[in-house]
Amino acid sequence: MKNTDLFKELYGSNAWKDIKEQFNKDFKACRSRNDVVKVSNKYVPYMFTRDSLNTITSKITEIRNEIKSLNSKFSDYALEVAFSFGDENTEKGIYGVKAKRSRKKLIEKHKGERKEITLKAVKKLVKTLKERIDSNDFKDITHKAQTEEQVKAYHLAIVLGLATGRRQVELLKTFSLSTRKGQPYFKGIVKKGSSDTEEYEGSIIFISPQDAKKYLNELRKILNVSVLDNKTINQKYNAMFNKALVKYSSEIIGIDLKFHDLRKIYAESAFSLSGTNMDRDLFFKDVLKQKVEPTTATNYMDFSIK
């Protein structure tokens, strides 16, 4: 029996809009957790009777999104138990299988395209910029259209980007750093689903947490963007930060970088310095404070730290 015929027999239609309408009626009629499980069993054929893994996960996501939108008293139970199927967790369940397959394909596709940067070169860049900052000496590299403070701000931002892996807008506005018993903690991470007050264990490399705090304060004294929103900050500073990065790093690193590349180099450097046997993608998730998506491998495979 073809899938389309099976769905017509089970649900009266093989079209998602019709099946969705029937699902909504069935889910709204649930009066107990047992009813939720019965609805889950009823729609398992629709979600799993497919040849393509991508289509299976797509249909599961459609069903889960409907449960979220219905927002009934059983929605949490349904999402966490009866309709979890890995709970959209890219480390577990069917979503995890899809993510691993996608990463493997992307890695194979882009094999040989990675740009090699030595850890020694990254350390040298940090040391060179840090010496300038600590000596507060920028006269010989300040262009006539710039101020020494502007040049210092570029140096501070580059070092902080390499040391913390934080985004440009975070360094300029939202990010805050604290330490407890020597462990750094990060707040103000700009990512979907995160609040400004949410705190994470952080990781700082190349410089001390004390220097990181000091540099962050100095950067914001020079560039006060408190009245600007995140989008405006990026629009205003992206080009000038990228230009400055090329100017002060390309000779040491060997290639032209963009500011977002510092995040990638930070992750690779932290992984190299850690000596861990942890899965590379999961390590990046931890230090970058983000989800491990199927495209993580390509996003962070541009550079190989040796």
matplotlib code that plots the C-alpha trace (Angstrom):
import matplotlib.pyplot as plt

x = [0.0, 1.3, 1.8, -0.9, -3.4, -2.5, -3.0, -6.4, -7.4, -6.2, -6.9, -9.3, -6.8, -3.1, -2.8, -1.2, -3.8, -6.5, -4.5, -3.5, -7.2, -8.0, -5.0, -6.0, -9.5, -8.0, -5.5, -8.0, -10.3, -7.6, -8.8, -5.8, -2.2, -3.5, -5.5, -2.3, -0.5, -3.4, -3.3, 0.5, 0.0, -2.6, -0.3, 2.9, 2.3, 2.0, 5.2, 7.3, 5.9, 8.3, 11.5, 13.4, 14.8, 14.5, 10.8, 10.3, 11.8, 9.9, 6.6, 7.5, 8.4, 5.0, 3.1, 5.2, 4.6, 0.9, 1.1, 2.9, 0.4, -2.5, -0.9, -3.3, -2.7, -1.3, 1.1, 4.1, 3.6, 3.1, 6.2, 8.4, 7.0, 4.4, 5.7, 9.3, 11.2, 14.4, 12.7, 14.3, 17.6, 20.4, 22.4, 19.6, 16.8, 15.8, 16.9, 20.3, 20.6, 19.7, 22.2, 25.0, 24.3, 24.0, 27.3, 29.1, 27.9, 28.9, 32.4, 32.9, 31.6, 34.0, 37.0, 40.2, 38.7, 39.9, 42.4, 45.2, 46.2, 48.7, 48.0, 51.4, 50.3, 47.1, 49.0, 51.5, 48.6, 47.1, 50.5, 51.3, 47.9, 48.0, 51.5, 50.1, 47.1, 49.1, 51.6, 48.9, 51.1, 49.3, 50.9, 53.0, 50.0, 47.3, 46.0, 45.5, 41.7, 41.7, 42.2, 44.5, 41.5, 39.8, 42.8, 42.9, 39.3, 40.0, 42.9, 40.7, 37.8, 40.1, 41.8, 38.4, 37.0, 39.9, 39.8, 36.1, 34.5, 31.9, 30.2, 30.9, 27.6, 28.0, 31.4, 30.2, 26.9, 25.3, 28.1, 29.1, 31.8, 32.1, 34.3, 33.6, 36.4, 38.4, 35.6, 34.4, 30.6, 29.0, 25.8, 24.3, 24.7, 22.8, 21.1, 17.5, 15.8, 18.3, 17.5, 19.9, 20.0, 20.8, 24.2, 26.6, 29.9, 32.3, 35.8, 38.5, 41.8, 45.0, 44.4, 43.3, 39.7, 40.9, 42.4, 39.2, 37.1, 39.5, 39.6, 35.8, 35.4, 38.0, 36.4, 33.0, 34.4, 35.8, 32.8, 29.6, 26.8, 24.3, 21.6, 21.9, 20.0, 21.9, 21.0, 22.3, 25.5, 26.3, 25.5, 27.6, 30.7, 30.9, 32.9, 35.3, 36.0, 36.6, 38.9, 40.9, 41.1, 42.7, 45.1, 46.4, 46.2, 46.7, 50.5, 50.7, 47.8, 48.6, 45.0, 42.4, 39.8, 36.4, 35.5, 33.0, 36.0, 37.5, 34.6, 35.6, 39.3, 38.4, 36.4, 39.2, 41.9, 40.0, 39.4, 43.1, 44.2, 41.7, 43.3, 39.8, 38.5, 35.0, 33.0, 34.2, 30.7, 29.6, 32.7, 31.9, 28.3, 29.7, 32.3, 30.2, 26.9, 24.8, 22.8, 24.7, 22.9, 23.5, 25.4, 27.8, 30.4, 30.6, 30.3, 33.3, 35.4, 36.7, 39.8, 42.1, 44.3, 47.6]
y = [0.0, 3.4, 6.0, 8.3, 5.4, 4.5, 8.1, 8.3, 5.1, 6.3, 10.0, 10.5, 12.5, 12.5, 16.3, 17.8, 20.6, 18.0, 15.8, 18.8, 19.7, 16.1, 16.1, 19.3, 17.9, 14.7, 16.5, 19.0, 16.1, 14.6, 14.4, 12.4, 11.5, 8.1, 9.9, 11.8, 8.5, 7.1, 10.2, 9.7, 6.1, 7.2, 9.6, 7.6, 6.1, 9.7, 10.8, 7.7, 6.1, 7.8, 6.9, 10.1, 10.9, 14.6, 14.1, 12.1, 14.8, 17.4, 15.7, 15.2, 18.9, 19.8, 17.8, 19.1, 22.7, 22.1, 20.8, 23.9, 26.2, 24.4, 25.1, 22.8, 21.5, 18.3, 20.1, 19.9, 16.2, 15.5, 17.3, 15.8, 12.2, 11.1, 13.1, 13.7, 11.5, 13.1, 16.4, 18.3, 17.7, 17.4, 15.1, 12.5, 10.7, 11.0, 14.6, 13.6, 10.9, 13.5, 16.0, 13.5, 12.4, 16.0, 16.9, 13.9, 14.8, 18.4, 17.5, 15.1, 17.7, 20.4, 18.2, 20.0, 23.5, 24.3, 27.1, 26.2, 28.6, 27.7, 28.1, 29.7, 32.4, 33.0, 33.3, 35.7, 37.9, 38.1, 38.8, 41.6, 43.3, 42.9, 44.5, 47.6, 47.8, 47.4, 50.0, 52.2, 53.0, 53.4, 56.5, 54.8, 52.9, 55.6, 56.9, 60.6, 60.1, 58.1, 58.8, 56.7, 55.7, 54.3, 52.2, 51.0, 50.0, 47.8, 46.1, 45.5, 44.1, 41.7, 40.4, 39.9, 38.2, 35.7, 35.3, 34.9, 33.9, 36.5, 38.3, 41.9, 43.2, 41.3, 42.8, 46.3, 46.2, 43.1, 40.8, 40.8, 38.8, 37.7, 35.1, 32.9, 30.7, 31.3, 30.2, 32.8, 33.2, 34.9, 36.9, 38.8, 36.1, 37.1, 34.0, 32.8, 31.8, 33.4, 36.2, 39.0, 37.7, 34.1, 33.1, 30.4, 29.0, 30.6, 29.8, 32.4, 31.6, 33.5, 36.2, 36.2, 36.8, 40.0, 41.3, 40.4, 42.4, 45.3, 45.3, 45.1, 48.1, 50.1, 49.1, 50.4, 53.7, 54.3, 53.1, 53.9, 52.3, 52.0, 54.0, 51.9, 48.7, 45.5, 45.9, 49.5, 48.5, 45.9, 48.1, 50.9, 48.9, 45.8, 47.3, 49.3, 46.4, 44.0, 46.5, 47.0, 43.2, 42.7, 45.6, 44.3, 40.5, 39.4, 39.6, 37.4, 35.0, 34.8, 35.3, 38.1, 37.6, 39.0, 39.7, 36.8, 34.5, 35.3, 33.2, 30.3, 30.6, 30.9, 27.6, 25.8, 27.2, 26.3, 22.8, 22.4, 23.8, 21.6, 18.3, 16.8, 13.7, 15.2, 15.3, 18.4, 19.7, 19.2, 21.0, 24.0, 24.0, 24.3, 27.0, 29.1, 28.7, 27.7, 24.7, 22.2, 22.5, 20.3, 23.1, 23.6, 21.5, 23.8, 27.0, 26.1, 23.9, 26.9, 27.0, 24.2, 25.1, 23.3]
z = [0.0, -0.9, 1.8, 0.3, 0.4, 3.9, 5.1, 3.4, 5.2, 8.6, 8.5, 5.6, 3.6, 2.7, 2.8, 5.8, 6.1, 6.6, 8.8, 10.9, 11.4, 12.5, 14.8, 16.5, 17.2, 18.6, 20.8, 22.1, 23.1, 25.4, 29.0, 30.4, 29.7, 28.5, 25.9, 24.8, 24.3, 22.3, 20.0, 19.7, 18.6, 16.1, 14.3, 14.5, 11.0, 9.6, 11.2, 10.5, 7.3, 5.0, 3.2, 3.9, 7.3, 6.5, 5.8, 9.0, 11.1, 9.2, 10.0, 13.6, 13.9, 12.3, 14.8, 17.7, 16.5, 16.5, 20.1, 21.1, 19.4, 21.0, 24.4, 26.3, 29.9, 28.3, 25.8, 28.1, 28.8, 25.1, 24.0, 26.8, 26.7, 24.2, 21.2, 22.3, 19.7, 20.9, 21.9, 19.0, 20.9, 18.3, 20.6, 21.1, 19.4, 15.8, 15.6, 16.8, 14.1, 11.4, 12.8, 12.8, 9.3, 8.1, 9.7, 8.2, 4.7, 5.1, 6.4, 3.4, 1.0, 2.2, 2.9, 2.0, 2.1, 5.6, 6.1, 8.5, 11.2, 13.8, 17.4, 17.7, 15.3, 17.3, 20.5, 18.8, 17.6, 21.1, 22.6, 20.1, 20.6, 24.3, 24.5, 22.7, 25.0, 28.2, 27.1, 25.7, 22.8, 19.4, 18.0, 15.2, 13.9, 14.1, 10.8, 10.5, 10.2, 13.5, 17.1, 19.3, 21.4, 18.3, 17.4, 21.0, 20.8, 17.8, 19.7, 22.7, 20.7, 18.8, 21.9, 23.7, 20.6, 20.6, 24.4, 25.0, 21.6, 22.1, 19.2, 18.3, 19.6, 22.8, 23.5, 22.7, 24.7, 26.2, 27.5, 31.2, 32.9, 36.5, 38.3, 41.3, 42.7, 39.5, 37.2, 34.7, 34.2, 31.2, 30.9, 28.0, 25.4, 22.2, 21.1, 20.5, 23.7, 26.0, 28.4, 29.4, 32.9, 32.1, 33.3, 31.9, 32.9, 30.5, 29.2, 28.7, 26.9, 26.2, 28.9, 32.5, 33.5, 35.3, 32.1, 30.2, 32.7, 32.5, 28.6, 28.4, 30.6, 28.6, 25.3, 26.4, 27.8, 24.3, 22.4, 24.3, 22.4, 25.2, 23.4, 20.2, 19.5, 18.4, 14.7, 14.6, 16.4, 13.8, 10.9, 12.3, 13.4, 11.2, 8.3, 10.4, 12.8, 9.8, 8.2, 11.4, 11.9, 8.5, 9.2, 12.6, 12.1, 8.5, 8.6, 11.7, 10.9, 7.2, 5.9, 6.0, 8.6, 9.5, 13.1, 13.2, 12.3, 15.7, 17.2, 15.1, 15.9, 19.6, 19.4, 17.5, 19.8, 23.0, 21.7, 20.8, 24.2, 26.2, 25.2, 25.6, 23.9, 23.8, 20.5, 18.7, 17.9, 21.5, 22.7, 20.4, 21.8, 25.3, 24.8, 22.3, 24.3, 21.4, 20.0, 17.9, 14.6, 11.5, 9.9, 12.9, 11.2, 8.1, 10.2, 12.3, 9.9, 8.0, 10.2, 11.5, 14.4, 14.4]

ax = plt.figure().add_subplot(projection="3d")
ax.plot(x, y, z, "-o")
ax.set_aspect("equal")
plt.show()
